[in-house]
Amino acid sequence: GRQAGLSYRENTWEPEDHILDDSLIDEFMKSKIVKMAPPGGKYKVGAMVDVLGEADGFEYSWVSGKVVTVSKAGLKYSVEYADFMDGKKHLVEKDIDISRLRPTQSKEAPKKWRPGVGELIEVLEDDCWWEGKVLGFEKAKKGGETVKVMLRVSDEQKGYSLAQARPSCWWTGKK
């Protein structure tokens, strides 16, 4: 629901002029992701990548893995996930479009990094990096502080330690 003091724009992911149209954000994001590919526009077998989730409940999350196969055109990939298992083997997802891959990002934020309110970041939960927007900061129960984040997948608002947060590379243009 709507929170006191926050405009609708601050309380949702949808652009103000296109309420409920996440497809505009998705198109922008995928065009930037493709530009992050290595020189020549293709990842090689063995390359470490982050895969953008698209399954129900995993939208707008990133998971690390290793490229195990590449199509001849270099547009479709199979990736073995580092943290997801299928029985005793690492889970392999096939036919992943290049627009869902980016070079693996650092699991740690730069030293002394502190996101600003409104900044788009990623937070680690359940072996996935989830996209979110910084709403503010709160004092943690055990000292220090947590960053309050609205998750893109659900608009849920949660607190995370800064150790669980990193900058969102595709918004900043970093590779």
ChimeraX commands (.cxc) that place a marker at each C-alpha (Angstrom):
marker #1 position 0.00,0.00,0.00 radius 0.5
marker #1 position 0.83,3.67,-0.16 radius 0.5
marker #1 position 2.98,4.97,2.66 radius 0.5
marker #1 position 2.51,8.34,4.31 radius 0.5
marker #1 position 5.02,10.85,3.04 radius 0.5
marker #1 position 5.96,8.98,-0.14 radius 0.5
marker #1 position 4.60,9.94,-3.53 radius 0.5
marker #1 position 3.40,7.13,-5.80 radius 0.5
marker #1 position 6.61,7.46,-7.82 radius 0.5
marker #1 position 8.74,6.86,-4.70 radius 0.5
marker #1 position 6.57,3.91,-3.67 radius 0.5
marker #1 position 6.79,1.89,-6.89 radius 0.5
marker #1 position 9.17,0.96,-9.70 radius 0.5
marker #1 position 6.99,2.13,-12.54 radius 0.5
marker #1 position 8.01,5.34,-14.31 radius 0.5
marker #1 position 5.51,8.08,-13.46 radius 0.5
marker #1 position 4.41,8.58,-17.07 radius 0.5
marker #1 position 3.98,4.85,-17.67 radius 0.5
marker #1 position 2.46,3.44,-14.49 radius 0.5
marker #1 position 2.31,-0.38,-14.68 radius 0.5
marker #1 position 4.56,-0.50,-17.79 radius 0.5
marker #1 position 7.69,-2.34,-16.61 radius 0.5
marker #1 position 8.38,-3.33,-20.23 radius 0.5
marker #1 position 10.00,0.08,-20.89 radius 0.5
marker #1 position 12.44,-0.49,-18.03 radius 0.5
marker #1 position 13.09,-4.06,-19.22 radius 0.5
marker #1 position 13.87,-2.95,-22.79 radius 0.5
marker #1 position 16.27,-0.29,-21.52 radius 0.5
marker #1 position 17.95,-2.75,-19.16 radius 0.5
marker #1 position 18.41,-5.47,-21.78 radius 0.5
marker #1 position 19.91,-3.02,-24.28 radius 0.5
marker #1 position 22.47,-1.95,-21.65 radius 0.5
marker #1 position 23.21,-5.56,-20.65 radius 0.5
marker #1 position 24.03,-6.60,-24.24 radius 0.5
marker #1 position 26.53,-3.71,-24.41 radius 0.5
marker #1 position 28.32,-5.16,-21.37 radius 0.5
marker #1 position 29.37,-8.28,-23.30 radius 0.5
marker #1 position 33.11,-8.74,-23.89 radius 0.5
marker #1 position 34.77,-7.35,-27.03 radius 0.5
marker #1 position 33.27,-9.08,-30.06 radius 0.5
marker #1 position 29.91,-9.32,-28.27 radius 0.5
marker #1 position 30.28,-12.97,-27.18 radius 0.5
marker #1 position 31.09,-14.75,-23.94 radius 0.5
marker #1 position 33.46,-17.71,-24.18 radius 0.5
marker #1 position 33.01,-21.15,-22.63 radius 0.5
marker #1 position 34.36,-20.93,-19.10 radius 0.5
marker #1 position 33.52,-17.24,-18.69 radius 0.5
marker #1 position 32.01,-16.27,-15.35 radius 0.5
marker #1 position 28.71,-14.41,-15.78 radius 0.5
marker #1 position 25.71,-13.20,-13.85 radius 0.5
marker #1 position 22.35,-14.39,-15.19 radius 0.5
marker #1 position 19.23,-12.22,-14.94 radius 0.5
marker #1 position 16.38,-14.25,-13.45 radius 0.5
marker #1 position 13.08,-14.45,-15.29 radius 0.5
marker #1 position 11.31,-17.39,-13.61 radius 0.5
marker #1 position 8.35,-16.55,-11.36 radius 0.5
marker #1 position 9.66,-15.19,-8.09 radius 0.5
marker #1 position 13.17,-14.61,-9.47 radius 0.5
marker #1 position 12.49,-11.66,-11.78 radius 0.5
marker #1 position 15.07,-8.88,-11.41 radius 0.5
marker #1 position 17.56,-11.06,-9.56 radius 0.5
marker #1 position 21.09,-11.98,-10.58 radius 0.5
marker #1 position 22.83,-15.33,-10.05 radius 0.5
marker #1 position 26.46,-16.19,-10.77 radius 0.5
marker #1 position 27.48,-19.03,-13.04 radius 0.5
marker #1 position 29.89,-20.28,-15.67 radius 0.5
marker #1 position 29.23,-20.46,-19.42 radius 0.5
marker #1 position 29.32,-24.13,-20.50 radius 0.5
marker #1 position 28.09,-23.85,-24.11 radius 0.5
marker #1 position 27.70,-21.07,-26.68 radius 0.5
marker #1 position 25.53,-21.14,-29.81 radius 0.5
marker #1 position 27.31,-20.59,-33.13 radius 0.5
marker #1 position 25.88,-17.08,-33.42 radius 0.5
marker #1 position 26.84,-16.32,-29.82 radius 0.5
marker #1 position 23.33,-15.27,-28.87 radius 0.5
marker #1 position 22.28,-18.30,-26.76 radius 0.5
marker #1 position 24.18,-19.79,-23.84 radius 0.5
marker #1 position 24.05,-22.62,-21.32 radius 0.5
marker #1 position 25.20,-21.62,-17.85 radius 0.5
marker #1 position 26.11,-23.79,-14.86 radius 0.5
marker #1 position 25.00,-21.96,-11.71 radius 0.5
marker #1 position 27.57,-21.63,-8.93 radius 0.5
marker #1 position 25.08,-21.71,-6.03 radius 0.5
marker #1 position 22.10,-23.73,-7.31 radius 0.5
marker #1 position 22.12,-27.50,-7.28 radius 0.5
marker #1 position 20.10,-30.13,-9.17 radius 0.5
marker #1 position 20.55,-33.12,-6.89 radius 0.5
marker #1 position 24.32,-33.52,-6.54 radius 0.5
marker #1 position 25.21,-31.49,-9.65 radius 0.5
marker #1 position 25.21,-27.77,-10.26 radius 0.5
marker #1 position 22.03,-26.70,-12.06 radius 0.5
marker #1 position 22.52,-25.88,-15.76 radius 0.5
marker #1 position 20.11,-23.58,-17.58 radius 0.5
marker #1 position 20.03,-23.81,-21.39 radius 0.5
marker #1 position 19.06,-21.37,-24.16 radius 0.5
marker #1 position 19.80,-18.23,-22.16 radius 0.5
marker #1 position 19.64,-15.15,-24.38 radius 0.5
marker #1 position 22.67,-12.86,-24.32 radius 0.5
marker #1 position 20.39,-10.06,-23.07 radius 0.5
marker #1 position 20.20,-11.91,-19.73 radius 0.5
marker #1 position 23.99,-12.14,-19.21 radius 0.5
marker #1 position 26.54,-9.71,-17.85 radius 0.5
marker #1 position 30.12,-10.12,-16.62 radius 0.5
marker #1 position 30.20,-11.34,-13.00 radius 0.5
marker #1 position 30.13,-8.43,-10.58 radius 0.5
marker #1 position 32.13,-8.12,-7.38 radius 0.5
marker #1 position 30.36,-9.61,-4.38 radius 0.5
marker #1 position 31.62,-6.71,-2.29 radius 0.5
marker #1 position 30.86,-3.03,-2.61 radius 0.5
marker #1 position 33.77,-0.60,-2.87 radius 0.5
marker #1 position 35.28,0.33,0.51 radius 0.5
marker #1 position 33.52,3.27,2.17 radius 0.5
marker #1 position 30.66,3.01,-0.36 radius 0.5
marker #1 position 27.36,4.25,0.99 radius 0.5
marker #1 position 24.39,4.41,-1.37 radius 0.5
marker #1 position 22.26,7.52,-1.53 radius 0.5
marker #1 position 18.51,7.65,-1.04 radius 0.5
marker #1 position 16.87,6.85,-4.38 radius 0.5
marker #1 position 19.95,5.02,-5.67 radius 0.5
marker #1 position 19.38,1.70,-7.43 radius 0.5
marker #1 position 21.42,-1.06,-5.82 radius 0.5
marker #1 position 21.53,-4.87,-5.52 radius 0.5
marker #1 position 21.14,-6.76,-2.26 radius 0.5
marker #1 position 22.10,-10.35,-1.47 radius 0.5
marker #1 position 19.42,-12.71,-0.20 radius 0.5
marker #1 position 18.94,-16.46,-0.76 radius 0.5
marker #1 position 22.01,-16.74,-3.08 radius 0.5
marker #1 position 20.60,-14.09,-5.47 radius 0.5
marker #1 position 21.39,-10.42,-5.93 radius 0.5
marker #1 position 18.05,-8.59,-6.02 radius 0.5
marker #1 position 17.56,-5.18,-7.63 radius 0.5
marker #1 position 16.18,-2.52,-5.33 radius 0.5
marker #1 position 15.90,1.19,-4.63 radius 0.5
marker #1 position 17.32,2.78,-1.46 radius 0.5
marker #1 position 14.59,4.35,0.67 radius 0.5
marker #1 position 16.78,5.36,3.61 radius 0.5
marker #1 position 18.74,4.05,6.58 radius 0.5
marker #1 position 17.74,2.67,9.98 radius 0.5
marker #1 position 19.67,1.84,13.14 radius 0.5
marker #1 position 20.32,-1.89,13.40 radius 0.5
marker #1 position 19.32,-3.78,16.57 radius 0.5
marker #1 position 22.90,-4.95,17.12 radius 0.5
marker #1 position 24.51,-1.57,16.38 radius 0.5
marker #1 position 25.44,0.00,13.08 radius 0.5
marker #1 position 22.76,0.62,10.51 radius 0.5
marker #1 position 20.77,-1.07,7.79 radius 0.5
marker #1 position 19.86,0.25,4.40 radius 0.5
marker #1 position 16.10,0.17,3.75 radius 0.5
marker #1 position 15.43,-1.06,0.21 radius 0.5
marker #1 position 12.33,-1.45,-1.96 radius 0.5
marker #1 position 12.80,-4.65,-3.98 radius 0.5
marker #1 position 11.94,-4.35,-7.65 radius 0.5
marker #1 position 10.45,-7.85,-7.88 radius 0.5
marker #1 position 7.70,-7.13,-5.36 radius 0.5
marker #1 position 7.89,-3.52,-4.10 radius 0.5
marker #1 position 8.51,-5.16,-0.69 radius 0.5
marker #1 position 10.51,-2.95,1.68 radius 0.5
marker #1 position 13.26,-4.62,3.72 radius 0.5
marker #1 position 16.38,-3.71,5.65 radius 0.5
marker #1 position 19.83,-5.07,4.70 radius 0.5
marker #1 position 23.30,-4.58,6.11 radius 0.5
marker #1 position 25.71,-2.70,3.86 radius 0.5
marker #1 position 27.70,-5.97,3.65 radius 0.5
marker #1 position 24.70,-7.40,1.74 radius 0.5
marker #1 position 24.56,-4.48,-0.72 radius 0.5
marker #1 position 26.49,-3.39,-3.81 radius 0.5
marker #1 position 26.04,-0.78,-6.53 radius 0.5
marker #1 position 23.86,-1.74,-9.48 radius 0.5
marker #1 position 26.33,-1.84,-12.36 radius 0.5
marker #1 position 23.96,-1.56,-15.29 radius 0.5
marker #1 position 22.48,1.69,-14.05 radius 0.5
marker #1 position 25.91,3.23,-13.50 radius 0.5
marker #1 position 27.39,1.90,-16.74 radius 0.5
marker #1 position 30.21,0.04,-14.96 radius 0.5
marker #1 position 31.30,-3.30,-16.35 radius 0.5
marker link #1:1,2 radius 0.2
marker link #1:2,3 radius 0.2
marker link #1:3,4 radius 0.2
marker link #1:4,5 radius 0.2
marker link #1:5,6 radius 0.2
marker link #1:6,7 radius 0.2
marker link #1:7,8 radius 0.2
marker link #1:8,9 radius 0.2
marker link #1:9,10 radius 0.2
marker link #1:10,11 radius 0.2
marker link #1:11,12 radius 0.2
marker link #1:12,13 radius 0.2
marker link #1:13,14 radius 0.2
marker link #1:14,15 radius 0.2
marker link #1:15,16 radius 0.2
marker link #1:16,17 radius 0.2
marker link #1:17,18 radius 0.2
marker link #1:18,19 radius 0.2
marker link #1:19,20 radius 0.2
marker link #1:20,21 radius 0.2
marker link #1:21,22 radius 0.2
marker link #1:22,23 radius 0.2
marker link #1:23,24 radius 0.2
marker link #1:24,25 radius 0.2
marker link #1:25,26 radius 0.2
marker link #1:26,27 radius 0.2
marker link #1:27,28 radius 0.2
marker link #1:28,29 radius 0.2
marker link #1:29,30 radius 0.2
marker link #1:30,31 radius 0.2
marker link #1:31,32 radius 0.2
marker link #1:32,33 radius 0.2
marker link #1:33,34 radius 0.2
marker link #1:34,35 radius 0.2
marker link #1:35,36 radius 0.2
marker link #1:36,37 radius 0.2
marker link #1:37,38 radius 0.2
marker link #1:38,39 radius 0.2
marker link #1:39,40 radius 0.2
marker link #1:40,41 radius 0.2
marker link #1:41,42 radius 0.2
marker link #1:42,43 radius 0.2
marker link #1:43,44 radius 0.2
marker link #1:44,45 radius 0.2
marker link #1:45,46 radius 0.2
marker link #1:46,47 radius 0.2
marker link #1:47,48 radius 0.2
marker link #1:48,49 radius 0.2
marker link #1:49,50 radius 0.2
marker link #1:50,51 radius 0.2
marker link #1:51,52 radius 0.2
marker link #1:52,53 radius 0.2
marker link #1:53,54 radius 0.2
marker link #1:54,55 radius 0.2
marker link #1:55,56 radius 0.2
marker link #1:56,57 radius 0.2
marker link #1:57,58 radius 0.2
marker link #1:58,59 radius 0.2
marker link #1:59,60 radius 0.2
marker link #1:60,61 radius 0.2
marker link #1:61,62 radius 0.2
marker link #1:62,63 radius 0.2
marker link #1:63,64 radius 0.2
marker link #1:64,65 radius 0.2
marker link #1:65,66 radius 0.2
marker link #1:66,67 radius 0.2
marker link #1:67,68 radius 0.2
marker link #1:68,69 radius 0.2
marker link #1:69,70 radius 0.2
marker link #1:70,71 radius 0.2
marker link #1:71,72 radius 0.2
marker link #1:72,73 radius 0.2
marker link #1:73,74 radius 0.2
marker link #1:74,75 radius 0.2
marker link #1:75,76 radius 0.2
marker link #1:76,77 radius 0.2
marker link #1:77,78 radius 0.2
marker link #1:78,79 radius 0.2
marker link #1:79,80 radius 0.2
marker link #1:80,81 radius 0.2
marker link #1:81,82 radius 0.2
marker link #1:82,83 radius 0.2
marker link #1:83,84 radius 0.2
marker link #1:84,85 radius 0.2
marker link #1:85,86 radius 0.2
marker link #1:86,87 radius 0.2
marker link #1:87,88 radius 0.2
marker link #1:88,89 radius 0.2
marker link #1:89,90 radius 0.2
marker link #1:90,91 radius 0.2
marker link #1:91,92 radius 0.2
marker link #1:92,93 radius 0.2
marker link #1:93,94 radius 0.2
marker link #1:94,95 radius 0.2
marker link #1:95,96 radius 0.2
marker link #1:96,97 radius 0.2
marker link #1:97,98 radius 0.2
marker link #1:98,99 radius 0.2
marker link #1:99,100 radius 0.2
marker link #1:100,101 radius 0.2
marker link #1:101,102 radius 0.2
marker link #1:102,103 radius 0.2
marker link #1:103,104 radius 0.2
marker link #1:104,105 radius 0.2
marker link #1:105,106 radius 0.2
marker link #1:106,107 radius 0.2
marker link #1:107,108 radius 0.2
marker link #1:108,109 radius 0.2
marker link #1:109,110 radius 0.2
marker link #1:110,111 radius 0.2
marker link #1:111,112 radius 0.2
marker link #1:112,113 radius 0.2
marker link #1:113,114 radius 0.2
marker link #1:114,115 radius 0.2
marker link #1:115,116 radius 0.2
marker link #1:116,117 radius 0.2
marker link #1:117,118 radius 0.2
marker link #1:118,119 radius 0.2
marker link #1:119,120 radius 0.2
marker link #1:120,121 radius 0.2
marker link #1:121,122 radius 0.2
marker link #1:122,123 radius 0.2
marker link #1:123,124 radius 0.2
marker link #1:124,125 radius 0.2
marker link #1:125,126 radius 0.2
marker link #1:126,127 radius 0.2
marker link #1:127,128 radius 0.2
marker link #1:128,129 radius 0.2
marker link #1:129,130 radius 0.2
marker link #1:130,131 radius 0.2
marker link #1:131,132 radius 0.2
marker link #1:132,133 radius 0.2
marker link #1:133,134 radius 0.2
marker link #1:134,135 radius 0.2
marker link #1:135,136 radius 0.2
marker link #1:136,137 radius 0.2
marker link #1:137,138 radius 0.2
marker link #1:138,139 radius 0.2
marker link #1:139,140 radius 0.2
marker link #1:140,141 radius 0.2
marker link #1:141,142 radius 0.2
marker link #1:142,143 radius 0.2
marker link #1:143,144 radius 0.2
marker link #1:144,145 radius 0.2
marker link #1:145,146 radius 0.2
marker link #1:146,147 radius 0.2
marker link #1:147,148 radius 0.2
marker link #1:148,149 radius 0.2
marker link #1:149,150 radius 0.2
marker link #1:150,151 radius 0.2
marker link #1:151,152 radius 0.2
marker link #1:152,153 radius 0.2
marker link #1:153,154 radius 0.2
marker link #1:154,155 radius 0.2
marker link #1:155,156 radius 0.2
marker link #1:156,157 radius 0.2
marker link #1:157,158 radius 0.2
marker link #1:158,159 radius 0.2
marker link #1:159,160 radius 0.2
marker link #1:160,161 radius 0.2
marker link #1:161,162 radius 0.2
marker link #1:162,163 radius 0.2
marker link #1:163,164 radius 0.2
marker link #1:164,165 radius 0.2
marker link #1:165,166 radius 0.2
marker link #1:166,167 radius 0.2
marker link #1:167,168 radius 0.2
marker link #1:168,169 radius 0.2
marker link #1:169,170 radius 0.2
marker link #1:170,171 radius 0.2
marker link #1:171,172 radius 0.2
marker link #1:172,173 radius 0.2
marker link #1:173,174 radius 0.2
marker link #1:174,175 radius 0.2
view
